[in-house]
Amino acid sequence: MPAAVPRARRSGRLNVLATLRRDRIGMLGAVLVVVITVTAVLAPWIAPFDPLAMSSGNRLVGPSSTFLLGSDEAGRDLLSRALYGARTSLTVSLTVVTLAGLIGVALGLVSGYYRGILDGVTMRFMDILFAFPTLLLALAVVSTLGPEVRNLVLALVVVFVPSFARVTRGAALAVGAEPYVEAARSVGVSNFRIITRYVLPNVMAPIAVQFTISLANAILVEASLGYLGLGVPPPTPSWGAMLASGKAFIELSMWPSVVPGLFIMLTVLGFNLLGDALRDSLDPRLRARI
């Protein structure tokens, strides 16, 4: 029996991967995510210029053999700044979603498993956070603490914890009512072992989908805060800050606004398409339709 369980899990993973490969839209999202991530990681080696280097004689020029995507109002290469901006955005977003996932999943597991007063208090607090619009809550936290990277990460963690807690709690409630969990309780298995061995592995599917979609939302919120001047402080390249600075020169050149906007759109689109594909492939009811 113990050997059969790993084989069943391997078979399930293979089915999920096969379903993902058949989903062309999902594969497009995966390709976009991989390309953006690889270019962000390799930015120091593939960026044609220093993203902070200014050139007064090359201000607001269009795409050319020298500046492949044009230059901004200070003569800085837009492609280089966009690549380094991808590093900033993905690093902040991945850090935020990972921390929010760890906190939210822990809260959701405890609430869904133990229920009772603990569940009521925790979920009511999550409801309070849900009552605030995402960007407004992030703005309130960053404005109170100040525009620093640490405060930006803290603000976004506060914003994304409720989503993970709610998704995990719902899945944990369903798994906690399964016969094998009741059987484990009846033979004296500790609550911690039940949660980590039986409940958590069986709620990973919705958590994985939530993680992917939250990354897309985190990128949008981070760019929005950067656009409002409350994101990553300059001179660090940021897509939101690039959009804000390019707005003032839109009549002279559209490229300082188009380039960061295009990067944001493709990245968010990739994560959303990948998240939808993961949801379909991990749900047995939807997997048969693909």
C-alpha positions as a printed NumPy array, in Angstrom:
array([[  0.   ,   0.   ,   0.   ],
       [  2.708,   2.621,   0.851],
       [  4.301,   2.055,  -2.558],
       [  0.974,   2.455,  -4.304],
       [  0.404,   5.943,  -2.89 ],
       [  3.562,   7.5  ,  -4.411],
       [  2.758,   5.831,  -7.73 ],
       [ -0.747,   7.313,  -7.628],
       [  0.668,  10.73 ,  -6.886],
       [  3.168,  10.453,  -9.731],
       [  0.35 ,   9.407, -12.04 ],
       [ -1.698,  12.426, -10.944],
       [  1.215,  14.777, -11.62 ],
       [  1.723,  13.27 , -15.071],
       [ -1.972,  13.754, -15.852],
       [ -1.753,  17.404, -14.801],
       [  1.343,  17.993, -16.956],
       [ -0.284,  16.263, -19.923],
       [ -3.376,  18.441, -19.532],
       [ -1.243,  21.573, -19.362],
       [  0.587,  20.611, -22.549],
       [ -2.725,  20.212, -24.375],
       [ -3.919,  23.648, -23.264],
       [ -2.464,  25.987, -25.89 ],
       [ -3.593,  29.147, -24.14 ],
       [ -2.035,  27.934, -20.916],
       [  1.204,  27.079, -22.705],
       [  1.25 ,  30.588, -24.178],
       [  0.986,  31.977, -20.658],
       [  3.784,  29.683, -19.482],
       [  6.018,  30.81 , -22.354],
       [  5.374,  34.479, -21.547],
       [  6.173,  33.901, -17.865],
       [  9.366,  31.994, -18.671],
       [ 10.579,  34.571, -21.196],
       [  9.933,  37.543, -18.889],
       [ 11.533,  35.737, -15.937],
       [ 14.628,  34.687, -17.892],
       [ 15.157,  38.165, -19.345],
       [ 14.785,  39.657, -15.856],
       [ 17.353,  37.261, -14.386],
       [ 19.769,  37.846, -17.266],
       [ 19.218,  41.614, -17.412],
       [ 22.789,  42.518, -16.33 ],
       [ 24.136,  40.466, -19.234],
       [ 21.61 ,  41.164, -22.006],
       [ 20.719,  44.813, -21.335],
       [ 22.504,  46.885, -24.014],
       [ 23.132,  49.88 , -21.712],
       [ 23.395,  50.852, -18.068],
       [ 19.754,  51.587, -17.093],
       [ 20.871,  54.677, -15.152],
       [ 23.218,  56.103, -17.809],
       [ 21.904,  59.428, -19.18 ],
       [ 22.611,  61.019, -22.551],
       [ 21.412,  64.572, -23.125],
       [ 21.894,  64.236, -26.875],
       [ 19.58 ,  61.212, -27.167],
       [ 16.488,  62.337, -25.334],
       [ 13.108,  60.91 , -26.409],
       [ 14.401,  59.226, -29.556],
       [ 12.372,  56.495, -31.176],
       [ 13.418,  52.887, -31.778],
       [ 16.664,  52.649, -33.732],
       [ 19.672,  50.406, -34.152],
       [ 21.229,  52.056, -31.081],
       [ 18.148,  52.252, -28.847],
       [ 16.037,  49.243, -29.835],
       [ 12.926,  50.525, -28.016],
       [ 13.828,  54.198, -27.877],
       [ 15.001,  56.39 , -25.001],
       [ 13.307,  58.378, -22.237],
       [ 13.375,  62.066, -21.311],
       [ 16.869,  61.71 , -19.808],
       [ 18.317,  59.789, -22.744],
       [ 18.269,  56.447, -20.909],
       [ 17.736,  53.274, -22.915],
       [ 14.144,  52.086, -22.443],
       [ 14.88 ,  48.442, -23.155],
       [ 17.567,  48.317, -20.473],
       [ 15.336,  50.087, -17.968],
       [ 12.417,  47.771, -18.776],
       [ 14.582,  44.671, -18.266],
       [ 15.844,  45.932, -14.926],
       [ 12.308,  47.   , -14.085],
       [ 11.263,  43.379, -14.616],
       [ 13.829,  42.345, -12.003],
       [ 12.383,  44.861,  -9.57 ],
       [  8.761,  43.963, -10.203],
       [  9.219,  40.189, -10.164],
       [ 11.455,  40.273,  -7.079],
       [  9.012,  42.391,  -5.098],
       [  5.97 ,  40.443,  -6.291],
       [  7.509,  37.018,  -5.658],
       [  8.647,  38.061,  -2.174],
       [  5.225,  39.479,  -1.36 ],
       [  3.211,  36.514,  -2.624],
       [  5.523,  33.984,  -0.961],
       [  5.252,  35.702,   2.437],
       [  1.512,  36.265,   2.044],
       [  1.091,  32.63 ,   1.006],
       [  2.965,  31.294,   4.029],
       [  0.955,  33.443,   6.442],
       [ -2.393,  33.022,   4.697],
       [ -2.066,  29.263,   4.231],
       [ -1.136,  28.806,   7.903],
       [ -4.139,  30.875,   9.014],
       [ -6.461,  29.074,   6.609],
       [ -5.301,  25.619,   7.673],
       [ -5.715,  26.376,  11.376],
       [ -9.131,  28.012,  10.855],
       [-10.45 ,  25.292,   8.574],
       [ -9.228,  22.439,  10.742],
       [-10.07 ,  23.66 ,  14.245],
       [-13.125,  25.78 ,  13.308],
       [-15.067,  27.193,  16.246],
       [-14.191,  30.534,  17.834],
       [-10.689,  30.595,  16.314],
       [-12.157,  30.244,  12.84 ],
       [-14.744,  32.948,  13.492],
       [-12.25 ,  35.501,  14.816],
       [ -9.675,  34.847,  12.077],
       [-12.132,  34.988,   9.205],
       [-13.854,  38.112,  10.517],
       [-10.479,  39.844,  10.559],
       [ -9.879,  38.651,   6.99 ],
       [-13.319,  40.038,   6.064],
       [-12.306,  43.436,   7.441],
       [ -9.218,  43.449,   5.207],
       [-11.346,  42.271,   2.251],
       [-13.663,  45.26 ,   2.785],
       [-10.945,  47.638,   1.593],
       [-10.128,  47.861,  -2.123],
       [ -6.728,  46.315,  -2.809],
       [ -4.99 ,  49.454,  -4.043],
       [ -6.577,  51.658,  -1.379],
       [ -5.38 ,  49.37 ,   1.422],
       [ -1.861,  49.251,  -0.031],
       [ -1.861,  53.048,  -0.405],
       [ -2.926,  53.494,   3.206],
       [ -0.151,  51.259,   4.542],
       [  2.62 ,  52.705,   2.351],
       [  1.512,  56.286,   2.988],
       [  1.569,  55.654,   6.732],
       [  4.944,  53.881,   6.851],
       [  6.725,  55.718,   4.029],
       [  7.798,  54.823,   0.447],
       [ 10.51 ,  52.238,   1.139],
       [ 10.938,  48.764,  -0.301],
       [ 10.405,  47.149,   3.112],
       [  7.197,  49.096,   3.654],
       [  6.028,  48.333,   0.127],
       [  6.497,  44.605,   0.722],
       [  4.716,  44.827,   4.078],
       [  1.78 ,  46.689,   2.546],
       [  1.355,  44.158,  -0.246],
       [  1.651,  41.213,   2.152],
       [ -1.218,  42.664,   4.189],
       [ -3.232,  42.992,   0.983],
       [ -2.712,  39.407,  -0.238],
       [ -2.885,  37.4  ,   2.994],
       [ -6.745,  37.334,   3.1  ],
       [ -7.007,  35.708,  -0.339],
       [ -4.731,  32.83 ,   0.623],
       [ -6.431,  32.427,   4.001],
       [ -9.907,  32.277,   2.468],
       [ -8.965,  29.829,  -0.297],
       [ -7.049,  27.553,   2.085],
       [ -9.754,  27.602,   4.729],
       [-12.448,  26.556,   2.245],
       [-10.354,  23.667,   0.948],
       [ -9.331,  22.632,   4.48 ],
       [-12.969,  22.499,   5.588],
       [-13.746,  20.057,   2.788],
       [-10.686,  17.878,   3.399],
       [-11.221,  17.896,   7.181],
       [-14.591,  16.173,   6.698],
       [-13.107,  13.298,   4.673],
       [-13.252,   9.78 ,   6.189],
       [ -9.478,   9.303,   6.207],
       [ -9.05 ,  12.424,   8.354],
       [-11.701,  11.201,  10.771],
       [ -9.976,   7.817,  10.848],
       [ -6.641,   9.461,  11.665],
       [ -8.241,  11.365,  14.552],
       [ -9.848,   8.21 ,  15.888],
       [ -6.522,   6.358,  16.144],
       [ -4.877,   9.214,  18.021],
       [ -2.803,  10.89 ,  15.294],
       [ -1.774,  14.364,  16.447],
       [ -3.493,  17.399,  14.953],
       [ -0.198,  18.769,  13.645],
       [  0.528,  15.524,  11.806],
       [ -2.973,  15.369,  10.36 ],
       [ -2.708,  18.939,   9.094],
       [  0.753,  18.531,   7.564],
       [  0.36 ,  15.008,   6.184],
       [ -3.297,  14.762,   5.188],
       [ -4.833,  18.224,   4.925],
       [ -2.051,  20.375,   3.456],
       [ -1.117,  18.061,   0.538],
       [ -4.774,  17.871,  -0.482],
       [ -5.302,  21.643,  -0.572],
       [ -2.197,  22.454,  -2.617],
       [ -4.094,  22.618,  -5.917],
       [ -6.178,  25.745,  -5.116],
       [ -3.174,  27.27 ,  -3.329],
       [ -1.029,  26.855,  -6.467],
       [ -3.679,  28.551,  -8.596],
       [ -4.051,  31.365,  -6.056],
       [ -0.268,  31.824,  -5.964],
       [ -0.06 ,  32.289,  -9.74 ],
       [ -2.99 ,  34.688,  -9.959],
       [ -1.754,  36.643,  -6.93 ],
       [  1.577,  37.185,  -8.676],
       [ -0.239,  38.893, -11.544],
       [ -2.222,  41.071,  -9.145],
       [  0.903,  41.918,  -7.127],
       [  2.678,  43.101, -10.266],
       [ -0.263,  45.37 , -11.085],
       [ -0.472,  46.799,  -7.563],
       [  3.295,  47.334,  -7.385],
       [  3.237,  49.142, -10.731],
       [  0.27 ,  51.238,  -9.604],
       [  2.069,  52.299,  -6.439],
       [  5.171,  53.103,  -8.488],
       [  3.064,  55.204, -10.832],
       [  1.767,  57.168,  -7.831],
       [  5.276,  57.683,  -6.478],
       [  4.899,  55.237,  -3.572],
       [  6.699,  52.267,  -5.077],
       [ 10.381,  51.364,  -5.194],
       [ 12.356,  54.586,  -4.609],
       [ 14.411,  56.001,  -7.497],
       [ 16.838,  55.605,  -9.153],
       [ 15.937,  51.881,  -9.195],
       [ 14.087,  51.208, -12.484],
       [ 10.416,  50.396, -11.973],
       [  7.691,  49.878, -14.559],
       [  5.221,  52.057, -12.66 ],
       [  7.715,  54.899, -12.243],
       [  8.615,  54.653, -15.944],
       [  4.947,  55.052, -16.844],
       [  4.618,  58.064, -14.566],
       [  7.672,  59.837, -15.991],
       [  6.714,  59.025, -19.581],
       [  3.232,  60.472, -19.128],
       [  4.56 ,  64.04 , -19.112],
       [  6.21 ,  63.579, -22.522],
       [  3.517,  61.56 , -24.281],
       [  2.995,  64.283, -26.916],
       [  6.704,  64.272, -27.801],
       [  7.258,  60.516, -27.714],
       [  4.947,  57.63 , -26.889],
       [  7.715,  55.096, -26.277],
       [  8.51 ,  55.968, -22.623],
       [  4.895,  55.035, -21.818],
       [  4.355,  52.23 , -24.324],
       [  7.42 ,  50.147, -23.377],
       [  6.731,  49.703, -19.629],
       [  3.009,  49.364, -20.316],
       [  3.7  ,  46.569, -22.797],
       [  5.936,  44.737, -20.334],
       [  3.295,  44.999, -17.607],
       [  0.559,  43.779, -19.947],
       [  2.512,  40.755, -21.203],
       [  3.658,  39.726, -17.728],
       [  0.223,  39.993, -16.137],
       [ -1.357,  38.25 , -19.129],
       [  1.143,  35.4  , -18.874],
       [  0.506,  34.793, -15.168],
       [ -3.277,  35.004, -15.616],
       [ -3.289,  32.548, -18.52 ],
       [ -1.026,  30.19 , -16.594],
       [ -3.243,  30.463, -13.519],
       [ -6.364,  29.644, -15.536],
       [ -4.616,  26.661, -17.108],
       [ -3.489,  25.382, -13.7  ],
       [ -7.028,  25.687, -12.374],
       [ -8.421,  23.69 , -15.284],
       [ -5.729,  21.01 , -15.133],
       [ -5.935,  20.535, -11.357],
       [ -9.743,  20.294, -11.306],
       [-10.804,  16.778, -12.381],
       [-14.211,  18.094, -13.502],
       [-12.61 ,  20.561, -15.918],
       [ -9.645,  18.41 , -16.935],
       [-11.805,  16.112, -19.089],
       [-13.   ,  19.034, -21.215],
       [ -9.519,  20.06 , -22.341]])
